Amino acid sequence: MKSKKINNLNFYHKMAELVAIANRGVHMALEENRKKKIPVVFYMMKKIYYRMPDGKITMKSPFKKK
């Protein structure tokens, strides 16, 4: 499927603004979680990793199972 090219400069400015807002929100959430010592969960190369508050990265979930 070929994507359609958009030639509206205002559209690109609005999208850049939305991406900046989203990035700020993610940064704020990560910082808040770091302060609360909540691990960061991320996915890379089809595997789930956890970055612990001390900086250690592990594949073992630190979260309690129900």
N, C-alpha and C positions, 0 to 999 in steps of 0.2 A: 504494500500500500504506500503510495506516495503522499507526502504531506504538502499541504497548500502553503505557499509563501504569503506572509502578511506584510504589507508595505505601510503599515500604520505606525509611525514613530511614537505617537502617544500611547499606543498599546504596549510597546516595549518599555516605555518609561513606567507605566503602571505596573507591569509585571516585575520589573526590577525593584520597584518600591515594595511590592508584596513579598518578594523573595527576601528583601532586607528585613522586613518586619518578622517574617517567619524565622529567619536566622537568629534574630535578637531573642525571640521567644524561646527557641531551642537552647541558646546560650544561657538564658536566665534560668530555665528549668534545670539544666545540667549543673549550674552553680548552686542552685537551691538544694538539689539532691546531694551534691558533694558536701555541703554544710551539714545535711542530715545523715551523712554517712550511708547513703543509698547507692548500691552499685549501679554502674552504667551498663546497660545491655546493648550489644551491637552484633550485627550479622555480617560475616565476611567469608567469601568463598564457600558458601553453603553450610557454614557452621555458626553456632551461636557462642558468643564470648561474653564474659562479664569482667568489667574493670572494677576492681575493688577500691574502696576509699584510700587504701594505702598505696595504690598504683599497680598492684599485682593484677595480671590478666590470667583468667582461668576459664576452662570450659565447663566446670562443675557449678551448677546453680547454687547460689547462696540463699535462695528463697525457700521457705518451708513449704512442703507439699501439704495439701488439704487432706 
